[in-house]
Amino acid sequence: MPQGDRGRSGGWAGWAGSSLTIAGAPCALAVGGDTSLPRILSRFAELAHALGGEPALQQGELAAAEEAVRSAASPLKVLALSAAGSGQVHLARPRAWPELRHLAELGVELSDPGAGGVNWSTTDWEHAAALAPDLVLAGSRGNAVPARELDSFPGWRALTATATVEPWNPELPCSGTACAAFLHSVADALEVLRAKR
């Protein structure tokens, strides 16, 4: 399990079962397990409204991002990962991450990493390269190996010799704006790859 992944604190599942106090009254948000991305966003929007905030995103913006992914989805393979070092990589289990699960629901083919943990399969770079992804979603959290260091890893170079790389924050802020931006980045990358075929 990647360092700092303890209960995915700060991310989607970090809120599962968590509670906070609003104006003296307890508040709980359940967003773990199989909670869908739209439901998570809805719950956080409800919380923002309860705190007196205004919606920062029109539903049309998120819907447009989802449609862009649907239009770009094709037989291209996508692999999400978090680099751990020169000899080790954590491969994400798509069903464990709401934003990846949502991509799959929109038609994106996400690679299953095989045996391993609940959220991640920790393995070597050779296994990652053998999955032959067309697009790599590379973890960009602070505890992942910085992108500037990855080119020094032979395994990373082999993996990305034929794959495009896009950053992925496994602790994406629970906002429609952040999710729409992520979905658009994936759609744009898939469009470029599809045009090359």
C-alpha positions in Angstrom: 0.0 0.0 0.0 1.4 3.4 -0.9 2.7 5.5 1.9 0.0 8.0 3.0 -2.8 5.7 1.7 -3.9 4.9 5.3 -7.7 4.9 4.7 -7.0 7.3 1.8 -7.2 10.1 4.3 -7.9 13.4 2.5 -9.4 11.5 -0.5 -12.8 10.0 -1.3 -12.7 7.1 1.2 -11.0 9.2 3.8 -14.4 10.6 4.4 -16.1 7.3 4.8 -17.6 7.2 8.2 -16.0 10.5 9.1 -18.0 13.1 10.9 -17.6 16.8 11.6 -19.5 19.3 13.6 -21.4 22.1 11.9 -22.6 24.9 14.2 -22.6 22.5 17.1 -24.5 19.7 15.2 -22.7 16.5 14.1 -22.5 15.9 10.3 -21.5 12.7 8.7 -20.7 12.0 5.0 -20.6 8.4 3.8 -18.8 8.3 0.5 -16.8 5.1 0.7 -17.3 1.6 -0.8 -19.3 1.6 -4.0 -20.6 5.1 -3.7 -20.8 6.5 -7.2 -18.8 9.6 -8.2 -22.1 11.6 -9.0 -23.4 10.7 -5.5 -20.2 11.8 -3.8 -20.3 15.1 -5.7 -23.9 15.5 -4.7 -23.2 14.9 -1.1 -20.4 17.4 -1.0 -22.6 19.9 -2.8 -25.3 19.4 -0.2 -22.7 20.0 2.5 -21.6 23.2 0.9 -25.2 24.4 0.6 -25.8 23.5 4.3 -22.8 25.7 5.2 -24.1 28.6 3.2 -22.0 28.1 0.1 -23.1 28.5 -3.5 -22.7 25.8 -6.1 -19.4 26.4 -8.0 -20.3 24.2 -11.0 -23.2 24.1 -13.3 -24.4 20.5 -13.9 -23.8 21.2 -17.6 -20.1 21.5 -17.1 -19.8 18.0 -15.6 -22.2 16.6 -18.1 -20.1 18.0 -21.0 -16.9 16.4 -19.5 -18.7 13.1 -19.2 -19.9 13.3 -22.8 -16.3 14.1 -23.9 -15.1 10.9 -22.3 -17.9 8.9 -23.8 -17.1 10.3 -27.3 -13.3 9.6 -26.8 -13.7 6.1 -25.3 -12.4 3.4 -27.5 -10.5 0.1 -27.2 -7.5 2.0 -25.9 -6.2 0.6 -22.6 -5.7 2.8 -19.6 -3.6 2.0 -16.5 -3.6 4.1 -13.3 -0.6 3.8 -11.1 1.5 5.4 -8.4 5.3 5.1 -8.7 7.0 3.8 -5.6 10.6 3.7 -6.7 12.9 2.3 -9.4 11.9 -1.3 -8.7 8.3 -1.0 -7.5 5.0 0.5 -8.7 1.5 0.5 -7.2 -1.1 -0.3 -9.8 -4.6 1.0 -9.0 -7.6 -1.2 -8.9 -10.2 0.7 -11.0 -13.2 -0.4 -8.9 -11.6 0.9 -5.7 -11.4 4.5 -6.9 -14.7 6.5 -7.7 -13.1 8.6 -10.4 -11.7 5.5 -12.2 -14.9 3.6 -11.7 -16.7 6.5 -13.3 -14.4 6.4 -16.3 -15.2 2.7 -16.8 -18.9 3.5 -16.6 -18.3 6.1 -19.3 -16.7 3.4 -21.6 -13.0 3.7 -20.8 -11.1 0.4 -20.8 -9.1 0.3 -17.5 -6.6 -2.4 -17.0 -7.0 -4.7 -14.0 -3.6 -5.1 -12.3 -4.0 -8.7 -11.1 -3.5 -10.0 -7.6 -2.6 -7.8 -4.7 -4.2 -5.4 -2.2 -7.6 -3.8 -2.0 -6.9 -0.5 -3.6 -3.5 -1.2 -5.2 -1.5 -4.1 -6.5 2.1 -3.5 -5.6 4.4 -5.0 -8.3 7.4 -4.4 -10.5 7.6 -2.2 -13.5 8.0 -5.2 -15.8 4.5 -6.3 -14.8 3.1 -2.8 -15.5 4.7 -2.7 -18.9 3.3 -6.2 -19.7 -0.2 -4.7 -19.4 0.7 -2.7 -22.5 -1.4 0.4 -21.7 -2.0 3.1 -24.3 -2.5 5.8 -21.6 -1.0 5.9 -18.2 -2.6 7.9 -15.4 0.4 8.6 -13.2 -0.3 9.4 -9.5 0.6 13.0 -8.7 0.2 13.0 -4.9 3.1 14.3 -2.8 4.1 10.8 -1.6 4.5 9.5 -5.2 7.9 9.6 -6.9 8.1 13.1 -8.5 7.5 13.1 -12.3 11.0 14.7 -12.9 12.6 11.6 -11.3 10.7 8.9 -13.2 12.8 9.1 -16.4 15.7 7.7 -14.4 13.8 4.4 -13.9 14.4 1.9 -16.8 11.0 0.3 -16.0 9.2 3.7 -16.4 11.0 4.3 -19.6 9.9 0.9 -21.0 6.3 1.5 -19.9 6.0 4.9 -21.4 7.9 4.2 -24.6 4.6 3.4 -26.3 2.2 5.0 -23.8 1.0 8.6 -23.3 1.1 9.9 -19.7 -1.4 12.1 -17.9 -1.3 13.1 -14.2 -3.9 11.6 -11.9 -4.6 12.7 -8.3 -6.0 9.8 -6.4 -7.2 12.3 -3.8 -9.0 14.5 -6.2 -10.9 17.3 -4.5 -14.6 16.4 -4.0 -15.8 19.1 -6.4 -17.5 19.0 -9.7 -15.0 21.5 -11.1 -12.0 19.2 -10.2 -13.8 16.1 -11.6 -14.8 17.9 -14.8 -11.2 19.0 -15.3 -9.9 15.4 -14.7 -12.5 13.9 -17.1 -11.6 16.5 -19.8 -7.9 15.7 -19.4 -8.5 12.0 -20.0 -10.9 12.6 -22.9 -8.3 14.9 -24.6 -5.6 12.3 -24.2 -7.8 9.6 -25.6 -8.8 11.8 -28.5 -5.1 12.4 -29.4 -4.3 8.7 -29.1 -7.3 7.7 -31.2 -6.3 10.2 -34.0 -2.9 8.6 -34.2 -4.4 5.2 -35.0 
